[in-house]
Every structure is written in structure tokens, then in C-alpha cells.
């Protein structure tokens, strides 16, 4: 398996004997699946220089045998997974083991380190994350299909949006269309209107949509383990001059950021392409989040297009480009696309109209 080969190369570079991935009831499902193929909610994956092991309980024995060729270590109901894990690590004579500190609770790590007190656990949060950040053609095609399902579903759901329709009804219609097309919801759907559209991650409510108001819809589809993430802002009826002006600012910031994105630019620099345009228009205080984030098996993963990322973007990264302006007690606007980073630019996976649509 190419993924395991790449993991072993990273372990050699860091003089490590093995990698431990801990997934407790879905806490780290994506990385476990990426490395082993196993999709269950409970697992410990151990990769050494010559062996691959997977620890799980009786709920998943049959599933594990179907999904992965890793050696199955059975966890019975009377055993603690930390103790079984420590036993396996000692049996394999591992001395320095990489683990992800952000995917295991403090109490569980204490239990593991106490049971394996002669093993050095080396914090290696980015080891698998960096591999996942560069997508293969196969992974990109899955994201592209998640985008296609999302956009077809949105196009159909727009038919239910009108003045008087409640936000929660629009969200329900959109999620129905996603399910009908074979997709799953990647995260809780956001549908917010009027003043509520200024809530960056607002929850759909019983509020009726009013005439002349913005409706911001942010949603995603999960297809075969990979996600899309799209935002569009519409207007029911006709917007006033201020609404159009602010929308054009977001549109220009998003378009310019897409044009400037390419391998080699840092996530921080790309963020400020959009941030500067919004600030120059007088709305800098109303854009408080990063321009974008990595997208793949998780909706938010590496790399980020944010002020916190000084690393250059790489060819094969998939990120979102989603500037916004959110003015409290007035309205909010966001436009979000999913793009693949290339050497000389990007491949834009999303195709849905970006000009302001009047419904």
C-alpha cells in the first residue's frame, strides 16, 4: 500500500520505530481510514517498519477483515484498549513511537504511557496530516463528485426559496436532495437570512425569509469518504445599493484570491490578498476568519489559507476560498469555492454561479 510506504519513509526520516493512530468513537476516523482502509469508530492502528496491525472490538471484526489487510488484534470486553496497545508495542520491541497528541484525550494518553512506561511517545501530529494534504488524482475525483452532488442539490433546492419560507425548511429541502443523489451531509447545513446572515456559522431557524433579504447557504456533501464545502449568498427580491456594493466587494476579493492562488504562495499571503481588498473597501473589521482551509476526508484539515499558515501551498492541495463580510444587525455575505492547487494556478472544482442571483 502506497500510504503505508509513505508513512514508513517519514518514520525513517525521524528515526522512529512505529506510528500509533488512536480513534476512539470517531475521534480520528479519517487518518485511521487513510492509512488502513478501516472505517469503524473504534481502532488503534500500529505501523512498524515491517508490520501493520489494527486493534478493534467485536463490533468490527468482520468489517475489519473486509476493509483492511492489516493484522487484526481482537479487543475483548474485559480488556482496556490502552493496555492491549501497550502490550502489542512491547511485543514488537518498539522504542520510539509517533502519535497524534491532538487525537487522544489526556486521560487516555496517561493510561497508555503508564502501561508502556519504557516506550518514548513522540508527538507527530503532522506526520499523517502532511501526507493527507497532498491529494492523489483518485482523491480529487471523489471530491469533484461530492461537489457535483452538492451543486445539483442546491440548484433544485433553490426552487423552494421565497419570501415567507423558513430557513429550516430550506435546509431540509437541500439535505433531502443530497440524500436523494447518494450523498451524505458533510456538516450541519447553514441557512441564515436577513440580519441572521451575519452569523458566520448560524443554525437554521424558524425565521421566515423576508423580501429584499440575503440568504446565505453554506453546506457540504460527503461522498465515499471525501467532502465538498460550498457557500453561496442569494437575494430574495431586489437588494438595495448598499447590499449590492458589499456583495461586489466580496465577489472581487474571492475572484482575485482565486486568480492569485498557486503552488508556492503561503497560506498567509493568499489570505491577505482577499483581506486587503475587503479592508480597502472599508469592511476589514467585518472579515474575521481565514480565507480558507484544507478539504478532503475532513471538512477542515491541512493546509489553511489563513494568517496562521506561513508554509507554501503545494501542488495537489485542495482548499476552500471563502472570504466574507458580516455586518451585525444588517447582513452577511460569503462566497466559497473548492479548488485544487496547481503549479501555475488552480483547478476550480465548483462551478455554481458566483454573480448575485435574485430569487
C-alpha positions, 0 to 999 in steps of 0.5 A: 500500500502506497500510504503505508510506504509513505508513512514508513519513509517519514518514520525513517526520516525521524528515526522512529520505530512505529506510528500509533493512530488512536480513534476512539468513537470517531475521534480520528476516523479519517487518518485511521481510514487513510492509512488502513482502509478501516472505517469503524469508530473504534481502532488503534492502528500500529505501523512498524517498519515491517508490520501493520496491525489494527486493534478493534472490538467485536463490533468490527471484526468482520468489517475489519477483515473486509476493509483492511489487510492489516493484522487484526488484534481482537479487543475483548470486553474485559480488556482496556484498549490502552493496555492491549496497545501497550502490550502489542508495542512491547511485543514488537520491541518498539522504542520510539513511537509517533502519535497524534497528541491532538487525537487522544484525550489526556486521560487516555494518553496517561493510561497508555504511557503508564502501561508502556512506561519504557516506550518514548511517545513522540508527538507527530501530529503532522506526520499523517496530516502532511501526507493527507494534504497532498491529494492523489488524482483518485482523491480529487475525483471523489471530491469533484463528485461530492461537489457535483452532488452538492451543486445539483442539490442546491440548484433544485433546492433553490426552487423552494426559496421565497419570501415567507419560507423558513430557513429550516425548511430550506435546509431540509429541502437541500439535505433531502436532495443530497440524500436523494443523489447518494450523498451524505451531509458533510456538516450541519447545513447553514441557512441564515437570512436577513440580519441572521446572515451575519452569523458566520456559522448560524443554525437554521431557524424558524425565521421566515425569509423576508423580501429584499433579504440575503440568504446565505447557504453554506453546506457540504456533501460527503461522498465515499469518504471525501467532502465538498464545502460550498457557500453561496449568498442569494437575494430574495427580491431586489437588494438595495445599493448598499447590499449590492456594493458589499456583495461586489466587494466580496465577489472581487476579493474571492475572484482575485484570491482565486486568480492569485492562488498557486503552488508556492504562495503561503497560506498567509499571503493568499489570505491577505490578498482577499483581506486587503481588498475587503479592508480597502473597501472599508469592511476589514473589521467585518472579515474575521476568519481565514480565507480558507482551509484544507478539504478532503476526508475532513471538512477542515484539515491541512493546509489553511489559507489563513494568517496562521499558515506561513508554509507554501501551498503545494501542488495537489492541495485542495482548499476552500476560498471563502472570504466574507463580510458580516455586518451585525444587525444588517447582513452577511455575505460569503462566497466559497469555492473548492479548488485544487492547487496547481503549479501555475494556478488552480483547478476550480472544482465548483462551478455554481454561479458566483454573480448575485442571483435574485430569487 
